[in-house]
Amino acid sequence: MDLDEALSQAMTENQLDPVYRGTIRTLLGRKDDFWRRCCGSNCEPCATTLARVVDRVRQLTAD
């Protein structure tokens, strides 16, 4: 599966608005330690949601 397909599928599965597609692309290239923590401020989307999407994209694109 290519990256665009994986992004679409992972975002749909996790009910993440397509407006965050660029954010997910950026996070795919960052070290996880720098952004994965939830701050507890009820942000939308929460870092844990973003992490689930990133993990799913990685899973779908793994060889």
Biopython code that builds the backbone (N, CA, C, O; Angstrom):
import numpy as np
from Bio.PDB.StructureBuilder import StructureBuilder

atoms = [
    (1, "MET", "N", (0.857, -1.172, 0.000)),
    (1, "MET", "CA", (0.000, 0.000, 0.000)),
    (1, "MET", "C", (0.902, 1.234, 0.000)),
    (1, "MET", "O", (1.891, 1.288, 0.732)),
    (2, "ASP", "N", (0.556, 2.224, -0.825)),
    (2, "ASP", "CA", (1.382, 3.432, -0.852)),
    (2, "ASP", "C", (0.995, 4.376, 0.295)),
    (2, "ASP", "O", (-0.019, 4.181, 0.964)),
    (3, "LEU", "N", (1.816, 5.389, 0.499)),
    (3, "LEU", "CA", (1.647, 6.286, 1.640)),
    (3, "LEU", "C", (0.307, 7.011, 1.614)),
    (3, "LEU", "O", (-0.355, 7.114, 2.647)),
    (4, "ASP", "N", (-0.100, 7.508, 0.471)),
    (4, "ASP", "CA", (-1.371, 8.238, 0.394)),
    (4, "ASP", "C", (-2.560, 7.345, 0.751)),
    (4, "ASP", "O", (-3.475, 7.776, 1.453)),
    (5, "GLU", "N", (-2.544, 6.125, 0.275)),
    (5, "GLU", "CA", (-3.615, 5.178, 0.617)),
    (5, "GLU", "C", (-3.600, 4.862, 2.104)),
    (5, "GLU", "O", (-4.649, 4.802, 2.744)),
    (6, "ALA", "N", (-2.403, 4.659, 2.654)),
    (6, "ALA", "CA", (-2.272, 4.352, 4.076)),
    (6, "ALA", "C", (-2.748, 5.520, 4.936)),
    (6, "ALA", "O", (-3.422, 5.319, 5.947)),
    (7, "LEU", "N", (-2.397, 6.735, 4.533)),
    (7, "LEU", "CA", (-2.868, 7.914, 5.265)),
    (7, "LEU", "C", (-4.388, 7.978, 5.271)),
    (7, "LEU", "O", (-5.000, 8.180, 6.319)),
    (8, "SER", "N", (-4.987, 7.809, 4.122)),
    (8, "SER", "CA", (-6.449, 7.863, 4.021)),
    (8, "SER", "C", (-7.104, 6.798, 4.885)),
    (8, "SER", "O", (-8.047, 7.082, 5.623)),
    (9, "GLN", "N", (-6.608, 5.582, 4.792)),
    (9, "GLN", "CA", (-7.199, 4.487, 5.561)),
    (9, "GLN", "C", (-7.032, 4.704, 7.059)),
    (9, "GLN", "O", (-7.993, 4.561, 7.815)),
    (10, "ALA", "N", (-5.825, 5.047, 7.496)),
    (10, "ALA", "CA", (-5.562, 5.228, 8.925)),
    (10, "ALA", "C", (-6.374, 6.380, 9.500)),
    (10, "ALA", "O", (-6.878, 6.288, 10.619)),
    (11, "MET", "N", (-6.502, 7.450, 8.752)),
    (11, "MET", "CA", (-7.271, 8.596, 9.229)),
    (11, "MET", "C", (-8.755, 8.258, 9.306)),
    (11, "MET", "O", (-9.435, 8.675, 10.243)),
    (12, "THR", "N", (-9.258, 7.516, 8.343)),
    (12, "THR", "CA", (-10.661, 7.098, 8.369)),
    (12, "THR", "C", (-10.917, 6.165, 9.547)),
    (12, "THR", "O", (-11.897, 6.331, 10.273)),
    (13, "GLU", "N", (-10.041, 5.187, 9.734)),
    (13, "GLU", "CA", (-10.201, 4.227, 10.831)),
    (13, "GLU", "C", (-10.229, 4.916, 12.189)),
    (13, "GLU", "O", (-10.927, 4.468, 13.099)),
    (14, "ASN", "N", (-9.480, 5.993, 12.332)),
    (14, "ASN", "CA", (-9.375, 6.695, 13.613)),
    (14, "ASN", "C", (-10.204, 7.971, 13.667)),
    (14, "ASN", "O", (-10.071, 8.769, 14.594)),
    (15, "GLN", "N", (-11.055, 8.155, 12.670)),
    (15, "GLN", "CA", (-11.971, 9.296, 12.598)),
    (15, "GLN", "C", (-11.249, 10.634, 12.762)),
    (15, "GLN", "O", (-11.717, 11.529, 13.465)),
    (16, "LEU", "N", (-10.107, 10.745, 12.102)),
    (16, "LEU", "CA", (-9.332, 11.980, 12.132)),
    (16, "LEU", "C", (-9.644, 12.780, 10.878)),
    (16, "LEU", "O", (-9.554, 12.268, 9.763)),
    (17, "ASP", "N", (-10.005, 14.022, 11.069)),
    (17, "ASP", "CA", (-10.380, 14.912, 9.967)),
    (17, "ASP", "C", (-9.242, 15.009, 8.951)),
    (17, "ASP", "O", (-8.079, 15.130, 9.336)),
    (18, "PRO", "N", (-9.564, 14.959, 7.667)),
    (18, "PRO", "CA", (-8.542, 15.049, 6.613)),
    (18, "PRO", "C", (-7.699, 16.322, 6.668)),
    (18, "PRO", "O", (-6.619, 16.367, 6.079)),
    (19, "VAL", "N", (-8.165, 17.340, 7.352)),
    (19, "VAL", "CA", (-7.393, 18.577, 7.468)),
    (19, "VAL", "C", (-6.049, 18.330, 8.170)),
    (19, "VAL", "O", (-5.123, 19.129, 8.026)),
    (20, "TYR", "N", (-5.938, 17.239, 8.922)),
    (20, "TYR", "CA", (-4.709, 16.917, 9.654)),
    (20, "TYR", "C", (-3.753, 16.024, 8.866)),
    (20, "TYR", "O", (-2.761, 15.548, 9.417)),
    (21, "ARG", "N", (-4.033, 15.796, 7.604)),
    (21, "ARG", "CA", (-3.186, 14.940, 6.758)),
    (21, "ARG", "C", (-1.735, 15.437, 6.737)),
    (21, "ARG", "O", (-0.811, 14.633, 6.862)),
    (22, "GLY", "N", (-1.526, 16.730, 6.583)),
    (22, "GLY", "CA", (-0.178, 17.295, 6.579)),
    (22, "GLY", "C", (0.524, 17.116, 7.914)),
    (22, "GLY", "O", (1.731, 16.877, 7.966)),
    (23, "THR", "N", (-0.236, 17.232, 8.985)),
    (23, "THR", "CA", (0.325, 17.031, 10.326)),
    (23, "THR", "C", (0.824, 15.606, 10.474)),
    (23, "THR", "O", (1.919, 15.380, 10.990)),
    (24, "ILE", "N", (0.034, 14.649, 10.026)),
    (24, "ILE", "CA", (0.443, 13.243, 10.119)),
    (24, "ILE", "C", (1.688, 12.999, 9.274)),
    (24, "ILE", "O", (2.604, 12.301, 9.709)),
    (25, "ARG", "N", (1.729, 13.562, 8.086)),
    (25, "ARG", "CA", (2.932, 13.422, 7.236)),
    (25, "ARG", "C", (4.169, 13.956, 7.965)),
    (25, "ARG", "O", (5.231, 13.335, 7.927)),
    (26, "THR", "N", (4.030, 15.090, 8.618)),
    (26, "THR", "CA", (5.146, 15.676, 9.364)),
    (26, "THR", "C", (5.562, 14.768, 10.514)),
    (26, "THR", "O", (6.752, 14.525, 10.717)),
    (27, "LEU", "N", (4.587, 14.267, 11.265)),
    (27, "LEU", "CA", (4.892, 13.423, 12.423)),
    (27, "LEU", "C", (5.540, 12.105, 12.026)),
    (27, "LEU", "O", (6.318, 11.544, 12.797)),
    (28, "LEU", "N", (5.235, 11.608, 10.843)),
    (28, "LEU", "CA", (5.862, 10.371, 10.370)),
    (28, "LEU", "C", (7.379, 10.513, 10.277)),
    (28, "LEU", "O", (8.103, 9.523, 10.390)),
    (29, "GLY", "N", (7.859, 11.726, 10.074)),
    (29, "GLY", "CA", (9.292, 11.966, 9.944)),
    (29, "GLY", "C", (9.981, 12.411, 11.222)),
    (29, "GLY", "O", (11.194, 12.620, 11.232)),
    (30, "ARG", "N", (9.225, 12.558, 12.292)),
    (30, "ARG", "CA", (9.808, 13.014, 13.564)),
    (30, "ARG", "C", (10.034, 11.847, 14.510)),
    (30, "ARG", "O", (9.359, 10.821, 14.435)),
    (31, "LYS", "N", (11.004, 12.031, 15.404)),
    (31, "LYS", "CA", (11.234, 11.032, 16.439)),
    (31, "LYS", "C", (10.044, 11.050, 17.395)),
    (31, "LYS", "O", (9.579, 12.112, 17.809)),
    (32, "ASP", "N", (9.565, 9.871, 17.733)),
    (32, "ASP", "CA", (8.373, 9.753, 18.566)),
    (32, "ASP", "C", (8.495, 10.441, 19.922)),
    (32, "ASP", "O", (7.511, 10.981, 20.428)),
    (33, "ASP", "N", (9.677, 10.431, 20.512)),
    (33, "ASP", "CA", (9.862, 11.006, 21.846)),
    (33, "ASP", "C", (9.525, 12.487, 21.921)),
    (33, "ASP", "O", (9.254, 13.000, 23.007)),
    (34, "PHE", "N", (9.535, 13.179, 20.800)),
    (34, "PHE", "CA", (9.333, 14.622, 20.808)),
    (34, "PHE", "C", (7.875, 15.053, 20.774)),
    (34, "PHE", "O", (7.588, 16.231, 20.986)),
    (35, "TRP", "N", (6.946, 14.143, 20.517)),
    (35, "TRP", "CA", (5.563, 14.603, 20.344)),
    (35, "TRP", "C", (4.473, 13.669, 20.854)),
    (35, "TRP", "O", (3.310, 14.071, 20.856)),
    (36, "ARG", "N", (4.766, 12.490, 21.272)),
    (36, "ARG", "CA", (3.737, 11.498, 21.604)),
    (36, "ARG", "C", (3.011, 11.708, 22.925)),
    (36, "ARG", "O", (2.013, 11.028, 23.166)),
    (37, "ARG", "N", (3.439, 12.577, 23.759)),
    (37, "ARG", "CA", (2.822, 12.713, 25.082)),
    (37, "ARG", "C", (1.559, 13.564, 25.057)),
    (37, "ARG", "O", (1.530, 14.644, 24.467)),
    (38, "CYS", "N", (0.528, 13.060, 25.703)),
    (38, "CYS", "CA", (-0.707, 13.827, 25.885)),
    (38, "CYS", "C", (-0.449, 14.869, 26.969)),
    (38, "CYS", "O", (0.128, 14.564, 28.012)),
    (39, "CYS", "N", (-0.880, 16.096, 26.712)),
    (39, "CYS", "CA", (-0.654, 17.181, 27.679)),
    (39, "CYS", "C", (-1.774, 17.283, 28.713)),
    (39, "CYS", "O", (-1.638, 18.011, 29.697)),
    (40, "GLY", "N", (-2.870, 16.569, 28.506)),
    (40, "GLY", "CA", (-3.972, 16.590, 29.453)),
    (40, "GLY", "C", (-4.881, 17.799, 29.338)),
    (40, "GLY", "O", (-5.695, 18.042, 30.229)),
    (41, "SER", "N", (-4.761, 18.554, 28.270)),
    (41, "SER", "CA", (-5.550, 19.782, 28.099)),
    (41, "SER", "C", (-6.784, 19.584, 27.221)),
    (41, "SER", "O", (-7.397, 20.557, 26.781)),
    (42, "ASN", "N", (-7.143, 18.342, 26.970)),
    (42, "ASN", "CA", (-8.296, 18.033, 26.110)),
    (42, "ASN", "C", (-8.176, 18.633, 24.720)),
    (42, "ASN", "O", (-9.165, 19.091, 24.147)),
    (43, "CYS", "N", (-6.970, 18.628, 24.180)),
    (43, "CYS", "CA", (-6.745, 19.127, 22.819)),
    (43, "CYS", "C", (-7.493, 18.244, 21.827)),
    (43, "CYS", "O", (-7.753, 17.070, 22.087)),
    (44, "GLU", "N", (-7.822, 18.825, 20.712)),
    (44, "GLU", "CA", (-8.469, 18.070, 19.641)),
    (44, "GLU", "C", (-7.775, 18.400, 18.335)),
    (44, "GLU", "O", (-7.880, 19.532, 17.862)),
    (45, "PRO", "N", (-7.077, 17.465, 17.741)),
    (45, "PRO", "CA", (-6.948, 16.089, 18.187)),
    (45, "PRO", "C", (-5.855, 15.948, 19.251)),
    (45, "PRO", "O", (-4.903, 16.726, 19.305)),
    (46, "CYS", "N", (-6.024, 14.957, 20.068)),
    (46, "CYS", "CA", (-5.049, 14.652, 21.117)),
    (46, "CYS", "C", (-3.825, 13.968, 20.489)),
    (46, "CYS", "O", (-3.925, 13.315, 19.450)),
    (47, "ALA", "N", (-2.701, 14.131, 21.129)),
    (47, "ALA", "CA", (-1.474, 13.481, 20.654)),
    (47, "ALA", "C", (-1.638, 11.966, 20.595)),
    (47, "ALA", "O", (-1.022, 11.314, 19.752)),
    (48, "THR", "N", (-2.452, 11.401, 21.471)),
    (48, "THR", "CA", (-2.654, 9.953, 21.430)),
    (48, "THR", "C", (-3.413, 9.532, 20.170)),
    (48, "THR", "O", (-3.153, 8.461, 19.622)),
    (49, "THR", "N", (-4.337, 10.355, 19.712)),
    (49, "THR", "CA", (-5.040, 10.075, 18.456)),
    (49, "THR", "C", (-4.072, 10.162, 17.285)),
    (49, "THR", "O", (-4.056, 9.294, 16.412)),
    (50, "LEU", "N", (-3.273, 11.208, 17.275)),
    (50, "LEU", "CA", (-2.276, 11.362, 16.213)),
    (50, "LEU", "C", (-1.317, 10.176, 16.210)),
    (50, "LEU", "O", (-0.940, 9.678, 15.149)),
    (51, "ALA", "N", (-0.923, 9.727, 17.398)),
    (51, "ALA", "CA", (-0.009, 8.591, 17.510)),
    (51, "ALA", "C", (-0.638, 7.317, 16.948)),
    (51, "ALA", "O", (0.037, 6.538, 16.276)),
    (52, "ARG", "N", (-1.923, 7.103, 17.219)),
    (52, "ARG", "CA", (-2.606, 5.924, 16.669)),
    (52, "ARG", "C", (-2.604, 5.953, 15.147)),
    (52, "ARG", "O", (-2.393, 4.927, 14.499)),
    (53, "VAL", "N", (-2.839, 7.120, 14.586)),
    (53, "VAL", "CA", (-2.852, 7.244, 13.127)),
    (53, "VAL", "C", (-1.455, 6.997, 12.562)),
    (53, "VAL", "O", (-1.299, 6.261, 11.587)),
    (54, "VAL", "N", (-0.448, 7.605, 13.165)),
    (54, "VAL", "CA", (0.933, 7.407, 12.711)),
    (54, "VAL", "C", (1.310, 5.928, 12.793)),
    (54, "VAL", "O", (1.898, 5.385, 11.858)),
    (55, "ASP", "N", (0.980, 5.282, 13.897)),
    (55, "ASP", "CA", (1.292, 3.861, 14.051)),
    (55, "ASP", "C", (0.604, 3.017, 12.980)),
    (55, "ASP", "O", (1.195, 2.085, 12.436)),
    (56, "ARG", "N", (-0.633, 3.352, 12.689)),
    (56, "ARG", "CA", (-1.380, 2.597, 11.682)),
    (56, "ARG", "C", (-0.799, 2.811, 10.285)),
    (56, "ARG", "O", (-0.700, 1.867, 9.502)),
    (57, "VAL", "N", (-0.418, 4.043, 9.974)),
    (57, "VAL", "CA", (0.222, 4.311, 8.676)),
    (57, "VAL", "C", (1.506, 3.499, 8.564)),
    (57, "VAL", "O", (1.768, 2.885, 7.529)),
    (58, "ARG", "N", (2.296, 3.496, 9.612)),
    (58, "ARG", "CA", (3.545, 2.721, 9.596)),
    (58, "ARG", "C", (3.259, 1.240, 9.405)),
    (58, "ARG", "O", (3.967, 0.554, 8.668)),
    (59, "GLN", "N", (2.230, 0.753, 10.066)),
    (59, "GLN", "CA", (1.860, -0.653, 9.932)),
    (59, "GLN", "C", (1.431, -0.970, 8.498)),
    (59, "GLN", "O", (1.836, -1.986, 7.934)),
    (60, "LEU", "N", (0.627, -0.113, 7.926)),
    (60, "LEU", "CA", (0.113, -0.348, 6.574)),
    (60, "LEU", "C", (1.186, -0.240, 5.494)),
    (60, "LEU", "O", (1.064, -0.849, 4.431)),
    (61, "THR", "N", (2.235, 0.534, 5.764)),
    (61, "THR", "CA", (3.280, 0.726, 4.755)),
    (61, "THR", "C", (4.519, -0.129, 5.005)),
    (61, "THR", "O", (5.483, -0.064, 4.242)),
    (62, "ALA", "N", (4.497, -0.928, 6.068)),
    (62, "ALA", "CA", (5.648, -1.788, 6.370)),
    (62, "ALA", "C", (5.796, -2.856, 5.291)),
    (62, "ALA", "O", (4.813, -3.416, 4.805)),
    (63, "ASP", "N", (7.023, -3.116, 4.940)),
    (63, "ASP", "CA", (7.293, -4.146, 3.912)),
    (63, "ASP", "C", (7.415, -5.511, 4.512)),
    (63, "ASP", "O", (7.640, -6.484, 3.792)),
]
sb = StructureBuilder()
sb.init_structure("model")
sb.init_model(0)
sb.init_chain("A")
sb.init_seg("    ")
for serial, (resi, resn, name, xyz) in enumerate(atoms, 1):
    if name == "N":
        sb.init_residue(resn, " ", resi, " ")
    sb.init_atom(name, np.array(xyz, "f"), 0.0, 1.0, " ", f" {name:<3s}", serial, name[0])
structure = sb.get_structure()
